[in-house]
Amino acid sequence: MYRSILLTISVLVCVSCSGTEKKEMKASEIVSLIKKGKTVQIVDKIIWDDLDFTKAGEPYIVNAGLLQCETNVNIFFGNCIFMGKVTSNGKLKSLPVQTRFNKNLVFSGCDFRGEVDFSGAVVFGQVNFGKSVFREKADFNNLMAWAKDAYFSEMSAEKNFSIEYALFSGNLYFLDARFNDHASFQETSVKGKLSLNNAAFKAKASLDMMEVCGGAFFNYATFEKIADFSFSRFLHTTDFINTDFKEKGNFEKTFFLNTVRFTGTNVTNNLMLTDTFFGNKMIE
């Protein structure tokens, strides 16, 4: 009986170790796949070290002060855990270097334990970070996304989340997104629709100086702290239906070219509408 128990434990340990080995993957293996021109399709893996996409291509000069690396394969990660930093930018011989993704960039349901930095990245395929968790700081500043749609729906950010000065040529979706710390969309431009329906902001939300050309939707969103929309430009229908402003909504010098709806909106403190421009009408 004793030997049987020992044998069972040994088998379980071996299976456990085998499973762990199968799930682990080095960042260098991913870089190698991209360099070889092979599609990256990785599911249920743990990547322990830092993943730097600037190492996946040969840098070339964009201008006197910038280098760029290209990836020419579809990149897909599903339900992966990244223990280290994930980045698409850095420095080479004192010059900044950024990554250009010529095809899809997808991280679906991934768990980022380290910092994430895709600042300055250029993506010609779909951008999708849906259902992912960012446990440290996440930066997407100056990101340029040229596809029809970009998805961050059902994502959650435990620390600062920044997507400032970014450009989206299509639609941008943050449906059911959760932000536990400061979230900043400052000076981001969306040429299509922007949807933050049912998003939850636990800390300050900086949505100032944005420009949204398509419809903008903040229905059922919750802002626990200040929601700053000052100096932003909304060129199509904008909805704040059943939106909850628990502290203050700042719309100072915000430009609404089309209809704005605040039906069912809950304002605990106040909405600041100083010099707000309404090109059509506001529906309360």
N, C-alpha and C positions, 0 to 999 in steps of 0.2 A: 504494500500500500504506500509506504514511504517513498520507495523508488518510483512508483507510478506518479506520485505528486511531483517529485523532483523532475521527472521526465516532462510532465505537463508544463511546469514552470519554465523549463529550458526551451521548450517549443515556443511558448508564448513570448519569451524574451527574444528568440531568434526572429519570430514573425514581426515583433515590434521594431527591432533593429532594422530588419529588411524594409519594413514600411517606411521608416524614417529616412533610410538611404534613398529610397525611390522618390520621396517627396522633396528632397533637398536638391538645390541647383545653384551653381556658381554664376555670378554676373558675367564672368568672362566667357562662359558657354553661350550666353545670349548674344553678347557682342560678336562672338565668332560666327554665329548663325547669320547675323545681319551682314557681316563682312562678306560671307559666302553667297549672299543674295538669296538666302532661304527664308521662307515665310516663318515668322515667329508665332507659334500657336501653343501657348503654355498654360496648362490648367492644373490647379491643386498642387502647386509647388511652393516651397519656402526658399526664398533667395536671401542668404545670410549677409552678403557683403554689399557694398555700394554699387549701384547700377548707373553708369555714366554713358549716355548715348553719344557724347562727343567722341568717344573712343571707337565708335562703330563705323566711322568713315574718314576719308582723308580730308583734312581741312583745306579750304581754298579761300582766297582773298575776295571778300565782298566789296570792301572799300578800304581806305587807308587805316581805319581803326577797328575793323571787324573781320573775323574769320567765321566760316560756316562749314558744317559737316552735313552730308546728305545720307538719309536712309531711303532705300528704294524698295522696301518690302512691307507687306502688311504686318502690323504688330498687334498681337492679341494676347492678353493675359486674363484668365478667368479664375476667380477665387484663389488668388495667390497672396502670399504673405511676404512683404518686403521688410526685412529687419534693418537694413541699412538705408542710406540716402538714395533717392532716385532723382536724377538731374539730367537736364539736356543742355547745360551751359557750363562754362568754366573759363580757364585762361590757358593760353599756349604761347610761351615766349613773351609774356607780359601783355599779349593782345587778347581781348575777349573772344570767345568762340561759342557759337550757338548751333543748334541742330535744326535742319530742315527735314521734315517727315513728308515724303512725297506720296505716301499712301496712308491707310487707316492707322490711327493710334487709339487702341482700346484697352482699358483697364476695367473690366467688369467685375464688380463684387470683390475688389481687392482690399487688403488690409495693409496700410502703410504705417509701419512702426517708427520709421525715421522721417526726416524732413523730405519734402517733395518740392522740386523747383523746375518748372518748365518755362520760366521767364525767357522771353525773347524767341521762343520756338515758333517755327512756321510749319503749319500742317495743311496739306492739300487734300488729305482724306478726311474721314470722319473722326471727330474727337469724342471719346466716350469714357467717362469716369463714373458711370452710373452705379449706384449701390456700393460705392467704395467708402472706406473709412480712413480719414486722415488724423492720425493721433498726435502728430507734431505739426509744426508750421508748414503751410502749403502755399506756394507762390506760383501764379500763372500770369504775372505781370508782362505786358507787352506781347502777349501771345497773339498770333495771327492765324485764324482758322478760316479756311476758304471753302469748306464743304457746305452743303445745304443745311445740315443740322449739327449741333454740338450738344452733348448730353452730360449733365451732372445730376440727373434726377436721383432722388433717394440716397444721395451721398450724405455723409456727416463729417463735420470738422470739429475736433476737440479743442484745437488751438487756433491761432490767427489764420484766416483764409483770405488771400489777396489775389484779385484778378483785375488789377488796375491797368489803365491805358491799353487794354486789349482790343482787338478788332475781330468781329465775327461777321462774315459776309452773308451768313444765313440766319437760321433760328437758333436761339439759345434756351435750353431747358434746365431749370432747377426745381422741378416738381418735387414736393415732399422733402426738400433738402433741410438739413439741420446744422445750425452754426452755434456752437457753445461759447465761442470767443468772438472777438472783433472780426467782422466780415466786410471787406471793402471791394466795391465795384467801381471805384472812382475813375471817371473819364474813360470808361469803356464804351465802345461803340458797337451797336447791334443793328445790322442792316435789315434783318428780318424781324421775327417776333421774339419777345422775351417773356418767359413764363416762370414766375416764382410762386405759383399757386401752392398753397398749403405749406409754404416754407416757414421755418421757425428760427428766429434770431434771438438768442439768449442775451447777447451783449450788443454793443452799438453796431448799427448797420449803416455803412457809408455808401450811398447810392447817388452821390452828388456828381454833378458835371458829366453825367452820362448822356448819350444820344441813342434813342431807340426809334428806328424808322417804321417798324411794323407795330402791331398791337403789343401792349405791355400789360401783363396780367399778374396782379398781386392778391388774387382772391383767396380768402381764408388764411392769409399769411399772418403770423404773430410776431410783433416786434416788442420784446420785453423792455428794451432801452430805447435811446434816441434812434429814430429812423431819419437819416438826412438825405433828402432828395433835392437839396438846393442847387440852383443853376443847371439842372438837368433839362433835356429837351425830349419830349415825347410827341412824335409826329403823327401818330395814329390813335385809335381808341385806346384808352387806358382805364383799367378796372381795378378798384380797391373794394370789391364786394365782400362784405363780411370780414374785412381786414381788422385786426385788433392792434391798436396803438396803445400800449400800456403806459408809456411815458410821454413821448412827444413825437409828432411827425413834422419835420421841417421842410416846407415847400417854398421857402423864400426864393423869389425870382426863378421859379421853375416855369418852364414853357410847355403848355399843353395846347397843341395845335387843333386837336380833335376833341371829341366828347370824353369827359371824365366821369366815371360813376363811383360814388361812395356809398352805394346802397347797403344798409345794414352794417356800416362800419362802426366799430366801437372805439371811442377816444376817451381814455381815462384822464389825460391831462389836457392837451390842446393840440390843434393843428396850426402851425405858423404859415400863413398865406400872404405874407408881406410881398407886394409887387409880383405876385403870381400872375401869369398870363394865361387866360382861357380863350382860345381861338374860337371855340364853338360854344359848349355849355357844360356846366357841372351839374350832375344829377345826384342829389342826396338821398 
